[in-house]
C-alpha cells in the first residue's frame, strides 16, 4: 500500500516538473533529502531523483519562467570545479570507481546550476528552503522520537544508501539544517507551521546527540552558539535550546559519555589516528601530484602503500578539505575554499544592504541562515569527507539566487524613483 501511494504521488508530480520546472527543483530536493522511496519495499531502488532531474531539465529548455545563469563568482567557481574534476579524472589512480563518482558529482553540480536558473523570486526561494528544511527535518524528528522511545541506546542514521546513511553524515546534514528550521520558524506567520518547525528543531538537536557522532556533537555546539549570537530573541533561543538539551540529557546513556570522552584522548583512539594518517596521505599525494591529485575515490590500498605514513591503516579521508586536496590537488582545493569564502562574503554583503532598506529585512534573516549552515559544513567537514554533499552546493545556489533577487529589487526600486 505504501509503495502504491508513493508511486502515485511521484507519477502525479512528473507533469508539473515539466510544465513548471521550478516545481521539479522542489520535487528533486524532496526526493534527494528525505528519500521517501527508501521507506518502501518494491520501489526502493527506483531512480526517482534521476527521472525528476531529466524531466526538470527538459522543462527548463521550453519554459519562459526562468532567468539566465547568474554571472557571479560562485557560479564561475562551480563551473570551474566541474571542469577541473573532469580533468583530474583522466589521471585518477582508481580507474574502476573514478567515473562512477564523477557522474554523481557532475549531476549535483548541474542541478545546482539548474536551481539557480529556475528559482527566480523570493516566494520560490522560500519554498525551496522550506522543502529542504522539512525533508531533512522529518528524518531528524523521526530520529529524535526514536531516541526518546528507546532511551538513546541506538545510533540515529539516515536512509540506507543515501548521502547521509551513516551516523556521522546524518549529524552533518542535521546540523546544516538546524539554522534553516530556526530562522523559518522565527519568521513564520502560520502558527501551526511555526509550531511544527520549532518542534522539529528541538527533535533534530536530540537526533544529532544520538547519532553518537563526536564530530557531529562538536559541530552542534558551534551551530547553537552561532544561532545564539545571531539571534534577536536570545532568551527564547536559550529556552528552546535548553529544552532540547535537557530532554536529550535525561535519556543519554553512559556509553554516550564514554564515546564523547574519547575526544580528549584522540592520541589513543584508533579511529582518530586513522583519520590523521589519511590526512597526511592526502597531503603527500598533493605534494607529488599538485595539479591533478589522485582523482576521485583515491584513498585505496595501493595509494596508501605509496603515500601513507602508516601503510597498513587504510581509511577514508574523513575531511572535506583533505578530500579535495588529495583527490584533485592544490588548484581544486583553492577553488573549493574560494567557493565557501565567496558565499560567506556574498551573504555578509547582502546583510549590509538589507539593513538600509525596510523591504529587505527577510534578506538579513536568510543571510544569517545560510551563514550558519555554511559554518556547520565548515566545522563538521573537518571530520567528514563530504566535499560533494549536495546540501552544501544547494546553500551556495540559494545565496546566489538571493543576491540576484536583491539586485533586481533594488534596480526596480531605483527605476520607480526616477
N, C-alpha and C positions, 0 to 999 in steps of 0.2 A: 504493500500500500504506500509506504514511504517513497519507494522508487517511482511509482506511477505519479505521485504528487509532484516530486521534484522534476521529473521528466516533462510533465505537463507545464509546469511553471517555466522551465527552461525553453521549451519549444514555443510557448506563448510570448516570450520576450524577444525571440530572434527577429521577428518582423520590425519591432521597434528599434533594434540595434542597427538595422539597415536604413529605415526611414528617418530615424532620429539618432544618428550615430553617437551623439553625446550621451545618450542613454546607454549605448553599447559600452562606453567607458565606465559607467556606473556598474553595469552588469559584470563586466570583466573584473572590476575591483572587488565586487561582492564574491565572485567565484574564487578569485585569487587569494583573498584573505580569509574568508570564512570557510571555504572548501566544503560547501554543503553536500556535494556528491560523496564525500568521504564518510558520511554518516548513513550511506545507503548500502545496498548489497550488490545488486546486478549491474548498477551503473557507476560503481566506484571508480573505475579506471577509464571512463569515457573522457575524451579530450575536450571538455566543455570550454575551458578558457581559450584554447586554440580556435575553436569554432567561432566563438564570440569575437575574438580578435580579428579573424579574417572577414567576418561579416561587417564589423565596425569599420575596418579599413576600406572595404568595398563601398560602404555608405559614405565614407569620407570623400571618396572620389566624385560622388554625384551631388552631395548636399551643398547648399549655399550658406548654410548656417555654420560657418567656420571662419577662422582667421588664419592668415599666413603664419608660417612658423616664426615665432618671435626671434628677432635677431639680437639676442642677449649673449653675454659672455658665458652664461650657464649652458645655453643651447649649443653654442660652439664647442664647449668643452665636452658635452655629452657626445656630439658627433665625432670629435677627435678621439675620444676614448674608444668608441665603437670601431673606428678605423684602425686605431693602434692595437686594440685587442685582436683584430683580424690579422694584422701584420705579424704580431708575435706568435700567432697560432701556427704559422708556417714553419716556425723553428722550434716548436714545442718538444720537450723530452717525452711526454706521454702521448704518443701517436694514436693510442687506442681510444682515449677519452676526450682529447682536446676539442674535437669538432662537435661532440655532443654538448659539452659545456658552452662552447662558443655559440651554438644555436640558442641555448637557454638565455644567455646574457644578451645577445643581439635582439631577441624578441622583447626582452624587458626594455631595452633602450628604444626600440621602435615604438612600443606602446607609450613610453614616456613622451616621445615627440608627438604622437597622435593625440595624447591627452592635452598637450599644450595648444593644439590647433582647435580642438572641439569644445573644451571648457572655456568659453569666451565671455562669461559675465559673472557677476557676483553670486547670483542665485545658483547657477550651475556649480560654481566652486563650493558653495556651502553644501550642496547635495553630495558632492564628491567627498568632502571631508567627513560628512555625516555617515556616508556609506562605509568608508574605511574604518572610522572610529567604532561604529556599531558592529561591523563584521568581526574585527579583532576583539572588540569588547565583548561580543557574545561568547567567544571562546574563553576569554578571561573570566567572565561571570560564571560560566559553566565550570571552569576550573576552581574558582573560589568557592562555589556552593559544594562542589565535590570534596574539597579540602575540609570544609567545615563539617560536612556529613561524615567524613571518615577520620576525623581527628588529625588531619595533616600527616597521615602515615605514608602517603604515596606522593610521588612526584607528579606535578602538573606538566603535561606535554600538549603539543598541538596535534592536529590531524596527521595521521600516518602519511609519510612520503610527501609532505608539504614542505615549504621553505622553513617552517618552524615546527617541525615534528618532534625535535628533541627539546629537552627541558631548557637548555641554555638559549636556543633560538627563540623559544616561546617567551622567555623572560625578556629578551631584547625587543621582540615585537610588542609586548605589553607595555614595556617602559616607554617606547616611542609613541604609543597610542594614548597613554595617560594624559599628556598635555592636551590632546585633541578633545578627549572626554571632558576635561576640566573646563576648558575655555568655551566649548559648545554649551555645556551645562550652565555656565555662568551667564551667558547671553541669551539663553533660550527663553522665549516668551510662553510657549505652551507648558503649563505646569506639569502635566503628566509626562511629557517627554523630558522635561528638566529633571524630574524625579528619577526616571529611567537612567538618564545619563550619570547622575550622581551615584546612584546605587551601583551601576556598572563600574564606575570609577573606583569605588570602595572595594568591590569584589575583585577587580583587577589587581589592586595592591596586594590583597590577600593571596591572589593567584601567583603573583611574582614571588612572594615569600616562599610559597610551597612548590615552586619549581626546583627548590634546593640548589639553585644556581648561585654560586658565590659572586661571580661577575655580575649577575642579574641583581643581587642584593645590593652590591656597591653602586650599581647604576641607579637603582631605585632610590637610594639615599640622595644621590646627586639630583635626580629628577624632582623629588619632593622639595629639596632645598631651593632649587631654581624656581619652582612653582610658587613657593612661599615668598621669595624675594621679588617676584614679578607681580604678585597678587595685590590688588587694591583692597581686597577684603581679607586681610591676613588672619583675623580672628576666626572667620568662617572656615577658611582653609585649614587652619590649625585644628579646629574641631573635627572636620571631616577626615583629615589625615590621621589624627589621633584615634578616632573611632575605628578606622580600618586597622591600624597597628595594634590597638588594644584587643580587638576581636581576634585578629590573627594570632597575637601572643598567647591568648587563652588556649589556643589549640596547638601551639608549637610543641612538638615532642622533643625529647632530649637529643635525639640523633640529628635534629636540625642544628642545634647549637654546636654539636660536635663537628658538623660539616662546615659551618661558618668559622669555627675556631681555627680551622686549618689555614685560613688566610694569613694568620700570624706566623705560622711555621712553614711557609712555602718552600724553604730550603729542603725540608724533609718530605715534601709531598711529591710523589712520582708524576702526578698529572701536571703540576706547575713546572717541574723540571723538564718534563717532556715538551711543554709549550716553549720554554726558553730555548731548548735545543732546536726546536723548529724555527724560532725567530732568528737564531744565529745561522741556521741553514739558509733561510731566505736572504739574509744579508750577504752570505758567501756566494749564493747564486747571482745576486745582483752585481756584486763586485766582479765576478768572472764574465757575466753577460749583461753589462749595464744598460744596453739599449733594447734587448729582447727578453731578458729574464728566462724563465724555464717554460713559459707557456701555461695555459690552463691545466689544472689538475697535476701540477708538477711535483707535489710532495708525496713521492712514492719511493720504494726501497732503493732502486738504482741511483736515484738522485741523492738520497741520504747517504748512501755508501760513498758518494763522491764529495759531498759538501758538508755533511753534518759533523759537528764535534763529537757527538755520541752516535755512531752509525747504527747501533742496534736499537735505538729508541725512535722508532718511526711513528710520527703522529701528524695529524692535521695541524696546520699552522696556527689556527685559533687567534687570528687578529686581522682585521680588515687592512691595516697598514702594511704589515709584513706579507699579507696575502698578495696585494697588488705589487709590492716591491719584488717579491720572489718570483711571481708569475710573469711580470711584464717589464721589470726593470725600472730605472730611475725616472725616465721620461713619463711613463704612465703613472708612476707614483706622484710625480709633481702635478700632473693634470687632475688626478683624483683629489689631492689635497686642495688644489685651487678651486675645484668644484664645490667642496664643502665650505671653504672660506668665502668665496664669492656669494654663495647663497646666504650665508650669515650676514655679509655686508649689505646685500640687497634688502633683506628684511630689516636691518638696522636703519638703512636709509629711508625705507618706507615708513618706519615708525616716526622718524623726524618729520616727514611730510604730513603724516596723519595728525600730528599734534597741532598743525597750523590750520586744519580745516575740520569743522564740525561734522561734515558729511562723511568723513573717512575714519571715524572712531573705530569702526569694525576692523580697519586695516591694522591698527596697533595691536588689537587682540589677536588677530590671525598671525601677525609677525611674531609676537611672543610665543604663540602656539608652535609655529614652525621652528623657532629658535630652540625651544626646549626639546622638541622632538629630535632635532639635529644633534643637540648636546647629548641626549640619551644615546644616539647612534655612535657618537664620537667616544663616549665613555665605555659603553658596552662593547664597542668594536675593538677595544684594546684586547679583550679576552676572547673574541669570537670571530671566526673567519666568514663574515657575511658581507664582503665588499660588493657583491652583486645583488644585495637584498632589494627587491622591487619597492619596498616601502620607502627606502631612502630616496630612490630616484623619483618616486611619486611626490615626496615632500619638496624636492628641488623643482619639479614641474609646477606644483601648486604655488610656490614662491614666485616663479616666473610669471605664471598666469595672473597672480595678484598685482605684480608690477605693471603688466600690460593694462589691466583694468584701471588701475590708479592713473596711469599716464593718459589713458583715454578719457577718464572723467575730468581730469584737470584741463585737458585740451578742449573738451566740450564746454567746460565752465568758462574758460577764457574767451571762447568764441561768443558765448551768450553775453558776456560783459561788453564786448566790442560791438 
